[in-house]
Structures are given as C-alpha cells and as structure tokens.
C-alpha cells in the first residue's frame, strides 16, 4: 500500500552500516518499500548469508554511478529516521524500480556495500561473480526518458522482431520474409529523426562503464533494460546493435559522424566481445571503458575469469595504481607463460616511476589489437606460433627478460593522424593514404603487384574474410579491398564525386579500425607495416616468444630496451620469423568448431581442401615425445613425454631450445 508520509532529512541522522561476517559469507540486500513514483524513497537494509546452499532471491541492478557531487538522501527503515546519501543518478532510478503494491528486493552496490570501508569493498568485489550469476534478474538502468529514447527502443524491438543473431559468425539471420533487415548492403528503413534517436540511446553513459561487462556477461540470461518507464529485453537490444553495426548508417553533423563508429564499436564489443576467459583479451576489449577508480581496470574483470585465483591477483584498494598494474602484469605473465598482456594497453605516456612494459591503463591510445579476434580467444594471426615465455618473472622486479628475434628496423615512419582523429574528413583520409603509399613507393605500383597487395594487407592488418571458414559476412575480401584501395590511390582528390562513393567509405572505415592510433612504417629492405603512433626511426620490430603480435622495442644507451607497443609486420604474422614461409599448397585458416563454439587455427591444403592442425613446417617430435589421441584431435594436438609422463597442449618442438636447434637466432631482451 502506498504511503502518504513525507520524510524530512533534517530530523534524521546518517545511517551506520553493521559489519558483515566474511566467514559466514554475508551480503546486504535492500528491500525497496512500495509507494508511488513521486514519493520519497524508503528502503530497509538486511544482512543475509549468501552461500552455495543458501541463495536468497533478489534482483541485481546495473547502472551508472554518475557524479558524486550534490548527493541525495534516501530514507532507511519504515520510520525514515536514518538517511543514506547516494548519487543523483541512483536517486533518480530508485522510484522507477519501485512497485506500488509490494516490496522489491534488490542488490545495488552503492547501497549494499559500505563504500567507505576499503576492506569490505575488497571483499565484496570478489563476490560479484556469485551475485550477478545467481540473481533472478539483472535490471539495467539507462536513465530517464529523453532524446526520443522511447522511439529508439521501439525501433530496436522492430529490428529484433525481424532478425536473430548467428552466434557462430556473429551475422544476422532474417526471421521473417523481410530479408532486407539482415542485408548489410541495404539501409535501414528509418528516417533521420528515428536514426538519431538510436544513435543517442547508445551514447548514454551506461554503455561506457567497465563494471557492466561482468554485470551483463555473468547474468543467467534474464536481463531487462529500462529507460524511464520503457523496457526492452537485452537479447532484443543485442540484435539491434548488431544490425546498426553492420549497416552503413548516415549521421547528421560532423560531431555525430565522428563519434558514431567508435561508439558502435564499443557497444558491439560489449554485446559480442566476450567469448572466453582470456585475461589479455578482456583487458583489450575493455581498455576504453570508464571506471571511477583506475585500479578497477584490473579488479572489475576478475569475476569474468573462471580461474582468476591462479593469477595471484586479489582486489586490494590499499595498493597504489602503479603497484596494482605492475603486479597484475607480472602475475598474468607468470601464470599464462604468455606475453600477450603487453599488447593490451598501448599508451603514448608511460606510468611515472614504472617500467615501460607495464601498460598505462589510465591513458590509452585508440589503437585496436593488431591480431583481431573473432568470437573467441584465438587471434587471427600469431607471429610466435604456440610458443611460451619461459624466462622467470620476478613479481617485485623492474626488468622483464624476454626471448625473441629481431625481424626489422623502422627506417621510415608516418603517423596516421587522420585515421586517429574521429573528426577527420574522407578527403583527409584519402590524402593521407596517398601520402603514405608514395612514401612506401607503392603509389605507382600496378593493381596486381606484390607491393600493392602488401600495402593493402598492412593497412587492414591482413584481416579478410578468406582467412575464415565459414567466412564472416562483415569482413571484406582481400580482392575487393585491393581493388578499392587501388581506386582510392588513383582517384582525383579534387573531384568529390569521384571518391565520395559507398565502397570508398566502407573500405576507409575498415582501414580506420586498423590504423587508428598507429603509424605506417617501412624498413630499408621494403617491409611495411603498422606500429604505435609514437614509433620512431631506429625502433626494432621483434617477434617475442609467447606473444601473438610482433612488438616494437626502442634500444637505450645502456643496452636495454623500452617497450613501445605492438606492430603489424607484413610477412611475419604467421611465425615466419621462427619457422620460415608456409610451403605450398598450404594456407593459414581460422576454422569454426560447432561443438565448442570456438574458432581454431588450422592449415588448409588448397589442392585437396583438407584441414590439418599440425604446422607443416614442423618436423618430427623431439626424442621421448609422442602425439596422444583424444576426442578433439581435429582441432587440438595433445603431446606426451614418455620419460616424465607429462601431457601438454604446447608443442615440444616450439621450445626455445628446439628453435635454436632449427637455427633461429633467439636473443634475450631486457625490458625496462
């Protein structure tokens, strides 16, 4: 029953939290007391055990904290004599969650966790996986109705009623006779006002938050998105986002056009980016997300990792940001025996009083991961094959020793500024491609020449649909891209009608995704590629054991190296630096496994069409090793050592010792 009582905070006193019993696995739940939308918010707070055998029924809320300035008091208890200050964003949402005729039990972090108690915060962060995976429903609050948000949600539901998502290829499949909804080449049948409403909805601050990744991906599937009094299911919103992402959507002024691709990419990543518990993939996917505490760039992801304790990372808000980042980086390297985490946080400014190999997650460039992912943890290329980083990592050390080989030295370098600037015009980007192609000596190259193909591969990070089986519809083909790039480079820059064409816009958007935050470089022997935006002449392009991408290092006068960032190096993305060129008739393919839902590396014989898992460049196994049979051997290889009984997925032919026997000149680089 609704209450007519009005509470006065002047006659109240601040609410004091009762401590939680960590051994009893206690949490707090709030009961939102019934009332009308316009009434003061009243709630009760209760402590309850939350264990494997006792799971209380509640709904968990996902929302944007917003500014801490000018907080609003809410009333605790029936009498309203206790008050708790919350942000205006949360105070605005609470009346919309409330029922008029019955109480509602919720878990909301800002209320159910004593935010001033650092120890309790650290403890409760560890429980986020249980809370969001065992809640009966996740309530997403986007904010009040505004900017035609009801219209946008109506359009989202319309899209979702006509399509569904193919989870294997992340493509849209029509579910009605109106197949145009799923055709990426046919524009949406919406007018300007309608399109603008969808654009503004996905630009709401909620979509930028880091914590929502675990709040959404840990949910059991029952997710309701609220915008004022209007609601939509998460599954419907997800289908609509994929549709918006794959179609060419016009915007209405330069600012909107500039931010549309970036925001759509970010929202697409939230909806479709998580498909494994790879820590380096998660760090990369979420690197541009927003959180109030920089340490949460690490801590907010721990609940998404099935084996998080193995990383020796525990939420500890008493540690500094630098300590948190450095310890996390070393712990990940030590546990995974991989260096890919070094490629997940490219920045033009290193952390003060911190080694260059510790990613500055507070200030990152717009660069995307060089080795793109498709629906799972396997990258579309691996410069170091399935090698491991085996040199000891000192969790307290400032020097990181890594093994690898130098493949090139940067000779000419040109920052791709227009592709890094979201407000740059199409004309600016075409001019920049012309300048870079001239620098590289490719401008006058014939359409079918080796130089032109290499240039096209480099500016697209060699990510084309031919590399996948089945081929995803949203990646262009290499042939189509080569043709479009050739036409761009030979177009009349002063003739807008000549270059303002849909296929130009499409390929330039694709190049933008690969080149944002990067420089184009050349070596003296004609190798081309992409490097970090702040790369310089004399930087060394290396292939490091245990790292999928080539890495750019900068020599110091002391014989050590500073880490600059990851690179694309044409001709060295599939372990050529370690194993040589792939022999004919084989080619590198990413193949989809329907049973596991993963894409896996494979080598396809172009003559027979058959796939094999084993790299044709590798010879016999070292003495004492054999291949073991298992149920998924068409996708993975399992090895066993007769002497030790060890079984491993890692190929024993790819240890540093075996690579040296092959004649690979491995070096040890001291990163400082």
matplotlib code that plots the C-alpha trace (Angstrom):
import matplotlib.pyplot as plt

x = [0.0, 1.3, 2.3, 1.2, 4.0, 6.7, 10.1, 12.3, 16.1, 16.6, 15.1, 17.2, 20.7, 23.2, 22.8, 25.6, 26.4, 26.5, 29.6, 29.4, 30.7, 33.1, 33.3, 29.5, 29.6, 27.2, 25.9, 23.4, 20.1, 17.8, 14.1, 12.5, 9.3, 6.2, 4.9, 4.1, 6.6, 6.6, 7.0, 10.2, 12.3, 12.2, 14.0, 15.3, 18.8, 19.2, 22.2, 21.8, 24.1, 24.8, 26.4, 26.3, 23.5, 21.6, 20.9, 18.4, 16.0, 16.8, 17.4, 20.7, 20.9, 23.3, 23.5, 25.8, 27.0, 27.4, 28.9, 29.3, 28.6, 25.3, 24.2, 20.6, 19.4, 17.3, 15.5, 16.3, 13.6, 9.8, 10.3, 12.7, 14.9, 18.1, 19.4, 22.0, 23.5, 23.5, 24.4, 21.6, 21.7, 20.8, 18.2, 16.6, 16.4, 15.1, 11.4, 11.3, 12.3, 9.7, 6.3, 3.3, 1.7, 4.6, 8.2, 11.1, 14.3, 17.4, 21.2, 22.8, 26.5, 26.4, 23.9, 24.6, 28.4, 29.8, 31.8, 33.9, 35.2, 38.1, 38.4, 34.7, 34.9, 37.8, 35.9, 32.6, 34.3, 35.3, 31.6, 30.4, 30.5, 28.1, 25.9, 25.3, 25.3, 22.8, 20.4, 16.9, 17.2, 19.6, 17.9, 19.8, 19.0, 20.0, 18.4, 15.2, 13.3, 14.8, 16.1, 13.3, 14.5, 11.1, 11.2, 14.7, 13.6, 10.6, 12.9, 15.2, 12.3, 11.2, 14.7, 14.8, 11.4, 12.8, 16.3, 18.3, 22.0, 24.0, 26.3, 29.0, 29.6, 28.1, 25.9, 22.3, 19.7, 16.3, 13.4, 10.7, 10.1, 11.5, 15.1, 16.4, 16.8, 19.7, 21.3, 24.3, 24.1, 20.5, 20.0, 17.5, 14.1, 14.3, 14.1, 16.6, 14.8, 14.5, 18.2, 19.3, 17.2, 19.1, 22.4, 21.7, 20.5, 23.7, 25.6, 24.2, 27.0, 25.9, 27.4, 30.8, 31.0, 33.6, 31.7, 28.7, 30.8, 30.6, 27.1, 25.8, 28.0, 27.6, 23.8, 22.0, 20.1, 17.2, 18.2, 15.8, 16.9, 15.0, 14.9, 12.4, 9.2, 10.0, 11.7, 13.3, 15.0, 18.7, 18.5, 16.5, 18.8, 21.8, 20.2, 19.5, 23.1, 24.5, 22.2, 23.3, 26.9, 26.9, 24.9, 26.1, 24.2, 24.3, 24.6, 23.7, 26.7, 30.4, 30.5, 27.9, 29.6, 33.0, 31.7, 29.3, 31.9, 33.8, 30.6, 29.1, 32.4, 32.3, 28.7, 29.3, 32.2, 30.0, 27.3, 29.6, 33.2, 33.3, 33.5, 36.4, 38.1, 41.4, 42.6, 44.6, 41.5, 39.4, 41.9, 42.0, 38.2, 37.5, 40.5, 38.4, 35.7, 35.2, 35.6, 36.0, 38.9, 41.8, 42.5, 39.2, 40.7, 42.0, 39.7, 36.4, 37.5, 38.4, 34.9, 34.8, 37.8, 37.0, 40.4, 41.1, 42.8, 45.6, 46.7, 47.6, 45.6, 43.3, 41.3, 43.2, 42.3, 45.1, 47.6, 48.6, 47.6, 51.1, 51.5, 48.2, 49.1, 52.7, 51.8, 48.9, 51.1, 53.7, 51.2, 49.5, 52.8, 53.9, 50.6, 49.9, 53.5, 52.5, 53.4, 50.3, 49.2, 52.0, 49.9, 46.7, 47.5, 49.2, 49.8, 52.0, 52.8, 54.3, 53.4, 55.7, 58.2, 57.1, 58.8, 57.8, 56.4, 53.6, 50.6, 49.3, 45.7, 44.7, 45.7, 45.4, 45.5, 42.6, 44.6, 42.9, 44.5, 46.7, 45.8, 42.0, 39.7, 36.6, 34.3, 37.0, 40.4, 42.3, 43.8, 43.6, 47.4, 50.3, 53.8, 55.3, 53.1, 52.3, 55.5, 55.7, 57.5, 59.7, 62.1, 61.4, 59.3, 60.2, 57.0, 58.9, 61.3, 61.5, 63.4, 61.5, 63.6, 62.0, 63.3, 62.7, 64.3, 64.6, 62.9, 63.1, 64.3, 62.0, 63.5, 60.6, 57.6, 54.5, 51.8, 48.3, 46.8, 43.6, 42.7, 43.4, 41.2, 37.5, 36.5, 38.8, 37.0, 37.0, 39.2, 41.7, 42.0, 42.3, 45.1, 46.9, 46.7, 48.1, 51.0, 51.8, 51.7, 54.1, 56.4, 56.3, 56.9, 53.6, 51.7, 52.6, 52.5, 50.3, 47.0, 48.2, 51.7, 53.3, 53.8, 50.1, 49.0, 51.4, 50.2, 46.5, 47.3, 49.2, 46.6, 43.9, 46.1, 45.6, 42.2, 39.9, 37.1, 39.1, 41.1, 38.0, 35.9, 33.0, 33.7, 32.1, 30.0, 31.2, 34.9, 35.8, 37.5, 41.2, 40.4, 37.6, 39.8, 42.8, 40.5, 39.0, 42.4, 43.7, 40.8, 41.3, 45.0, 44.3, 41.3, 41.3, 41.4, 39.8, 36.8, 34.5, 32.1, 34.9, 35.8, 32.6, 31.2, 29.8, 32.7, 35.3, 33.5, 33.3, 37.0, 38.1, 36.0, 37.7, 41.1, 40.2, 39.6, 43.0, 45.0, 43.6, 46.3, 49.0, 51.8, 52.7, 56.4, 58.8, 62.2, 65.2, 64.5, 61.0, 59.0, 55.9, 53.5, 51.8, 53.4, 52.4, 51.6, 54.7, 57.1, 60.4, 63.2, 65.6, 62.9, 63.3, 60.4, 60.7, 58.9, 58.9, 58.2, 54.7, 53.3, 50.9, 51.8, 55.2, 56.4, 58.3, 61.2, 63.4, 67.1, 68.6, 72.2, 72.6, 71.9, 68.3, 65.0, 61.9, 58.6, 56.9, 53.9, 52.6, 53.0, 51.8, 54.7, 53.8, 55.2, 55.9, 52.4, 52.3, 55.6, 57.7, 60.5, 60.7, 59.6, 60.0, 57.4, 54.4, 55.0, 52.7, 49.9, 49.1, 47.4, 46.6, 42.8, 40.7, 38.1, 34.9, 34.1, 30.3, 30.6, 32.9, 31.7, 35.4, 37.4, 40.7, 43.9, 44.3, 46.3, 44.3, 45.7, 44.5, 44.7, 42.6, 40.6, 41.5, 42.4, 45.1, 46.1, 49.8, 52.0, 53.5, 56.8, 57.5, 59.5, 59.4, 58.8, 61.9, 63.0, 60.7, 57.6, 54.5, 51.1, 48.2, 44.8, 41.8, 38.2, 39.0, 42.3, 40.9, 41.2, 43.9, 47.1, 48.0, 51.6, 53.0, 56.6, 57.4, 60.1, 58.3, 54.6, 53.9, 51.0, 50.7, 48.9, 52.0, 54.1, 57.5, 59.1, 58.5, 60.6, 63.5, 65.9, 64.3, 64.0, 67.7, 68.4, 66.5, 68.9, 66.7, 68.8, 67.0, 68.1, 67.3, 65.9, 65.9, 62.8, 63.0]
y = [0.0, 3.5, 5.8, 9.4, 10.1, 12.6, 12.4, 15.2, 14.6, 17.4, 15.3, 12.2, 11.0, 9.3, 5.5, 3.4, 0.1, -3.0, -5.1, -8.2, -11.6, -12.7, -16.2, -16.6, -15.2, -12.5, -9.8, -7.0, -6.8, -3.8, -4.0, -1.2, -0.4, 0.2, 3.6, 5.9, 7.2, 10.7, 9.7, 9.8, 6.6, 4.3, 1.1, -1.4, -2.9, -6.5, -8.8, -12.3, -15.4, -15.9, -19.4, -22.3, -23.8, -20.6, -18.3, -15.6, -14.3, -10.8, -8.7, -7.0, -3.5, -2.3, 1.5, 4.5, 6.0, 9.4, 12.4, 12.3, 16.0, 17.1, 13.7, 12.9, 11.4, 8.3, 7.0, 3.8, 2.0, 2.5, 5.5, 7.3, 8.4, 7.1, 8.6, 7.4, 9.8, 8.4, 9.9, 11.7, 9.1, 6.4, 8.5, 9.1, 5.4, 4.1, 5.3, 3.5, 0.2, 0.5, -1.3, 0.5, -2.6, -4.8, -4.6, -5.4, -7.0, -5.6, -5.7, -2.3, -1.9, 1.7, 0.9, -2.7, -2.3, 0.2, 2.2, 3.9, 0.6, -0.4, -3.8, -4.6, -3.2, -5.5, -8.5, -7.8, -7.2, -10.9, -11.8, -10.1, -13.3, -15.0, -12.0, -11.4, -15.0, -16.1, -13.2, -13.9, -10.9, -8.1, -4.7, -2.3, 1.4, 3.6, 6.8, 8.7, 9.1, 11.8, 12.4, 10.2, 7.2, 5.5, 5.8, 4.2, 1.3, 0.8, 0.7, -1.7, -4.1, -3.7, -4.8, -7.7, -9.0, -9.4, -10.9, -13.2, -13.5, -16.4, -16.9, -18.7, -16.0, -13.0, -12.4, -11.5, -14.1, -12.9, -14.5, -13.0, -12.6, -9.1, -10.2, -6.7, -6.3, -8.8, -7.5, -5.3, -3.5, -2.3, 0.7, 0.6, 2.0, 4.7, 8.4, 10.9, 11.5, 7.8, 7.0, 9.9, 8.5, 5.2, 6.9, 9.0, 6.0, 4.0, 7.1, 7.0, 6.8, 3.3, 1.7, 3.1, 1.7, -1.0, -2.8, -3.5, -6.2, -8.5, -7.4, -8.4, -11.4, -13.1, -12.9, -16.1, -14.6, -12.7, -9.1, -6.2, -2.9, 0.2, 3.7, 5.7, 3.6, 1.8, -1.6, -3.9, -7.3, -7.4, -10.1, -7.7, -4.8, -7.0, -8.0, -4.3, -3.3, -5.9, -4.6, -1.0, -2.0, -3.9, -1.4, 2.0, 4.4, 8.1, 10.7, 14.4, 16.5, 16.1, 15.5, 12.7, 11.2, 11.3, 9.5, 7.0, 4.4, 4.4, 4.2, 1.4, -0.5, -0.1, -1.2, -4.1, -5.3, -5.2, -7.3, -9.7, -9.3, -11.8, -15.4, -16.7, -16.2, -15.0, -12.2, -10.4, -10.5, -9.0, -6.3, -5.3, -5.4, -3.2, -0.8, 2.2, 1.6, 4.1, 3.5, 5.9, 4.0, 3.2, 0.0, -1.4, -1.7, -4.9, -5.8, -5.4, -8.2, -10.8, -12.2, -12.9, -15.3, -18.9, -19.4, -15.9, -17.1, -18.6, -15.1, -14.3, -11.1, -10.1, -6.8, -4.6, -0.9, -0.2, -0.7, 2.2, 2.2, 1.6, -1.3, -2.8, -2.6, -3.9, -6.8, -7.7, -7.7, -9.9, -12.3, -12.8, -13.4, -15.9, -17.8, -17.9, -18.2, -15.7, -12.1, -11.1, -8.9, -6.5, -5.7, -4.8, -1.3, 0.9, 4.5, 7.4, 8.1, 5.6, 5.5, 7.6, 5.6, 2.4, 0.2, 0.7, -2.8, -2.0, -0.8, 2.6, 1.7, 5.2, 6.8, 4.6, 5.3, 4.5, 1.6, -1.8, -5.1, -6.0, -9.7, -9.4, -11.9, -13.5, -14.8, -16.4, -16.4, -17.4, -14.5, -14.4, -14.5, -15.5, -14.2, -16.5, -19.6, -21.6, -20.7, -19.9, -17.3, -19.4, -16.9, -16.4, -13.3, -11.6, -10.3, -7.5, -6.8, -3.8, -5.6, -8.1, -10.5, -11.8, -14.0, -13.4, -12.4, -9.0, -9.0, -5.4, -1.9, 1.0, 3.3, 5.5, 6.2, 8.3, 8.7, 8.0, 11.1, 11.4, 7.8, 8.5, 11.6, 10.7, 14.1, 13.9, 14.0, 11.4, 13.7, 14.0, 10.2, 9.7, 12.3, 10.5, 7.1, 8.8, 10.3, 7.0, 5.0, 7.4, 7.2, 3.5, 3.5, 1.9, 4.8, 4.0, 0.2, -1.8, -3.2, -6.8, -6.1, -7.6, -4.1, -3.1, -6.4, -5.8, -2.3, -3.4, -6.2, -3.8, -1.0, -3.7, -5.8, -8.6, -9.4, -10.6, -13.0, -15.5, -16.3, -17.9, -20.9, -20.2, -16.7, -13.9, -11.5, -8.4, -8.8, -7.7, -9.9, -9.3, -9.0, -6.4, -4.5, -4.4, -3.1, -0.4, 0.7, 0.9, 3.1, 5.4, 5.8, 6.6, 8.9, 12.6, 14.1, 17.4, 15.6, 14.8, 12.9, 10.6, 9.5, 10.1, 6.6, 3.9, 1.4, 4.1, 4.9, 1.2, 0.4, 3.7, 2.8, -0.6, 0.9, 3.4, 0.4, -1.0, 2.2, 4.4, 5.2, 3.8, 4.8, 3.3, 2.3, 1.0, -0.8, -0.5, -3.8, -2.9, -4.5, -2.4, -2.5, -0.7, 0.5, 2.5, 6.2, 7.3, 4.9, 6.4, 5.6, 3.1, 1.2, -2.5, -4.8, -8.1, -11.4, -12.5, -16.0, -16.2, -13.1, -13.2, -9.8, -8.5, -5.9, -2.7, -2.1, 1.0, 0.5, 2.5, 3.6, 1.0, -1.9, -2.4, -1.7, 0.2, -1.3, 0.9, -1.4, -4.0, -3.9, -5.5, -6.7, -7.9, -11.4, -12.1, -12.6, -16.4, -17.4, -16.9, -15.4, -18.7, -21.4, -19.9, -19.4, -21.7, -24.2, -24.6, -25.7, -24.8, -21.6, -20.4, -20.6, -20.0, -22.8, -22.8, -25.7, -26.1, -28.2, -25.9, -22.7, -21.7, -20.7, -22.6, -22.3, -24.8, -25.3, -26.0, -27.8, -25.6, -28.5, -31.0, -28.6, -30.7, -29.2, -30.2, -29.0, -29.7, -27.0, -28.4, -26.5, -28.5, -31.7, -34.8, -34.6, -34.5, -37.9, -39.1, -37.3, -38.6, -37.4, -38.6, -39.5, -37.5, -36.6, -33.2, -34.0, -32.5, -29.1, -29.6, -31.6, -33.4, -34.4, -36.8, -37.3, -41.0, -40.3, -37.8, -38.8, -35.1, -34.3, -30.9, -28.9, -27.0, -28.3, -29.5, -28.6, -24.9, -24.5, -22.0, -25.0, -26.7, -23.4, -22.8, -26.2, -25.1, -22.2, -19.5, -16.6, -16.1, -13.1, -12.1, -8.5, -6.7, -4.5, -1.6]
z = [0.0, -0.9, 1.9, 2.4, 4.8, 3.8, 5.5, 6.5, 6.4, 8.9, 11.6, 10.6, 11.2, 8.8, 8.5, 10.1, 8.5, 10.6, 9.8, 7.5, 8.7, 6.0, 7.3, 7.1, 3.5, 4.3, 1.9, 2.3, 0.4, 0.2, 0.3, -1.7, 0.1, -2.0, -2.9, -5.8, -8.4, -6.9, -3.2, -1.2, -1.5, 1.6, 2.0, 4.5, 4.6, 5.8, 6.2, 4.9, 4.3, 0.6, 0.2, -2.1, -0.1, 0.7, -2.3, -1.4, -4.2, -5.4, -8.5, -9.2, -10.6, -13.3, -13.6, -13.9, -10.6, -12.1, -10.3, -6.5, -6.2, -4.7, -3.4, -2.5, 0.8, 0.8, 3.9, 5.6, 7.6, 8.0, 10.3, 7.9, 10.8, 9.1, 5.8, 3.3, 0.7, -2.9, -6.2, -8.1, -10.9, -8.4, -6.6, -10.0, -10.8, -7.5, -7.9, -11.3, -9.7, -7.0, -7.1, -5.8, -4.1, -2.9, -1.8, -4.2, -3.1, -4.8, -4.7, -5.5, -4.9, -3.8, -1.1, -0.2, 0.2, 2.7, 0.2, 2.9, 4.2, 1.9, 3.4, 2.9, -0.7, -1.5, 0.0, -1.8, -5.2, -5.0, -4.7, -7.8, -9.9, -7.4, -7.1, -10.8, -11.9, -9.2, -9.3, -10.6, -12.9, -13.8, -14.1, -16.4, -15.9, -18.8, -17.3, -17.6, -20.9, -23.1, -26.7, -28.1, -26.1, -26.3, -30.1, -30.1, -28.0, -30.3, -33.3, -31.5, -30.9, -34.5, -35.7, -33.3, -34.4, -37.9, -37.3, -35.0, -34.3, -35.7, -32.7, -34.8, -37.3, -35.5, -38.5, -38.7, -40.0, -41.2, -39.3, -41.5, -45.2, -44.9, -45.5, -46.1, -42.3, -42.4, -45.6, -44.7, -48.1, -47.7, -45.5, -42.6, -43.4, -40.8, -41.3, -39.9, -36.6, -36.0, -36.7, -34.5, -31.6, -31.8, -32.0, -28.9, -26.9, -27.4, -26.4, -22.9, -20.2, -19.1, -22.3, -21.4, -17.9, -17.2, -14.4, -16.7, -18.5, -15.6, -14.7, -18.1, -19.0, -15.7, -15.7, -16.3, -19.3, -17.7, -18.3, -18.6, -19.9, -18.5, -19.8, -17.8, -17.7, -21.0, -21.0, -23.6, -23.2, -23.5, -26.3, -28.4, -27.8, -28.8, -32.1, -32.9, -32.1, -34.5, -37.2, -36.6, -36.5, -39.8, -41.9, -43.2, -41.1, -42.1, -39.4, -39.4, -38.5, -38.2, -34.4, -34.7, -37.7, -35.9, -32.8, -34.4, -35.4, -32.1, -30.0, -32.2, -32.0, -28.2, -27.8, -30.3, -28.1, -25.0, -26.7, -28.6, -27.5, -24.5, -25.5, -23.4, -20.1, -21.7, -19.4, -22.2, -24.5, -21.7, -21.0, -24.6, -25.1, -22.1, -22.3, -23.3, -20.7, -17.9, -14.1, -11.3, -9.7, -12.1, -10.2, -11.3, -14.8, -13.3, -10.5, -12.5, -14.8, -12.2, -11.8, -15.6, -15.3, -14.5, -13.0, -11.5, -8.3, -10.4, -11.4, -7.8, -8.1, -5.2, -5.1, -2.7, -2.7, -0.2, -3.1, -5.4, -9.1, -10.2, -7.8, -9.0, -12.7, -12.3, -10.0, -12.3, -15.4, -13.9, -12.4, -15.7, -17.5, -14.7, -14.8, -18.5, -19.7, -22.4, -23.1, -24.9, -21.9, -23.0, -26.1, -24.3, -23.1, -25.6, -24.5, -25.6, -21.9, -19.6, -15.9, -13.8, -11.8, -13.6, -16.2, -19.9, -20.1, -17.5, -19.6, -18.6, -18.5, -17.4, -20.7, -23.8, -27.5, -29.7, -31.3, -31.6, -31.1, -34.1, -34.1, -34.3, -32.5, -33.9, -31.2, -29.1, -27.5, -30.7, -32.6, -36.4, -36.5, -34.3, -35.1, -32.5, -33.1, -29.9, -28.1, -24.4, -22.4, -20.0, -18.5, -14.8, -13.9, -10.6, -9.1, -7.5, -10.3, -12.7, -15.5, -17.6, -19.6, -22.8, -25.6, -29.3, -32.5, -34.3, -37.7, -38.9, -38.0, -38.6, -41.4, -42.5, -40.3, -40.8, -38.1, -39.5, -37.9, -39.9, -39.1, -35.4, -35.5, -35.5, -36.9, -39.9, -43.3, -46.0, -48.1, -45.3, -45.1, -48.8, -48.9, -46.0, -47.8, -50.9, -48.9, -47.2, -50.4, -52.0, -49.0, -49.3, -53.0, -53.7, -55.2, -58.8, -58.3, -60.6, -59.2, -59.2, -57.9, -54.8, -53.4, -53.8, -52.1, -49.2, -48.8, -48.7, -46.2, -44.0, -43.7, -43.0, -40.6, -43.2, -41.7, -44.6, -44.9, -46.9, -43.7, -42.1, -42.6, -42.8, -44.0, -41.8, -43.8, -42.1, -43.1, -46.6, -49.1, -49.9, -53.6, -53.1, -50.7, -53.1, -55.8, -53.6, -52.3, -55.9, -56.9, -53.9, -54.7, -58.3, -57.8, -58.3, -54.8, -56.1, -57.6, -54.7, -57.0, -57.8, -54.3, -52.3, -53.1, -50.8, -51.4, -50.7, -47.4, -46.5, -47.0, -45.3, -42.2, -42.2, -42.6, -39.8, -37.4, -38.1, -38.3, -35.6, -33.1, -35.3, -37.7, -41.0, -41.3, -43.8, -43.4, -45.6, -47.2, -48.2, -45.4, -44.4, -41.5, -38.7, -35.5, -32.5, -33.1, -31.3, -33.1, -34.3, -36.8, -35.3, -33.3, -33.6, -34.7, -32.8, -32.5, -28.9, -27.7, -26.2, -27.9, -30.8, -32.2, -33.2, -30.7, -31.2, -28.9, -28.5, -27.8, -24.9, -24.5, -21.6, -23.9, -22.6, -24.4, -23.8, -24.9, -27.5, -28.4, -30.8, -34.6, -37.8, -39.9, -43.3, -44.0, -40.3, -38.8, -39.0, -37.3, -40.4, -38.3, -36.3, -38.8, -42.3, -45.0, -45.2, -48.0, -50.9, -51.1, -47.5, -46.2, -42.7, -41.9, -38.9, -38.7, -36.7, -34.4, -34.0, -30.8, -28.8, -30.3, -30.9, -33.9, -34.1, -36.1, -39.0, -42.1, -45.3, -48.3, -51.2, -53.6, -51.6, -49.4, -46.3, -43.0, -40.6, -37.1, -37.3, -38.7, -42.0, -41.2, -38.1, -38.4, -36.1, -32.4, -30.1, -28.6, -25.9, -27.2, -28.9, -30.1, -28.0, -29.3, -27.9, -28.9, -30.3, -32.2, -35.4, -33.6, -30.9, -30.5, -27.3, -26.6, -24.0, -22.8, -22.2, -19.6, -17.4, -18.1, -18.8, -21.0, -22.6, -25.3, -26.0, -28.9, -27.6, -31.0, -30.2, -27.0, -27.2, -27.1, -30.1, -32.0, -31.6, -33.0, -36.1, -36.4, -35.0, -33.7, -30.4, -28.2, -24.7, -24.5, -21.1, -21.0, -18.6]

ax = plt.figure().add_subplot(projection="3d")
ax.plot(x, y, z, "-o")
ax.set_aspect("equal")
plt.show()
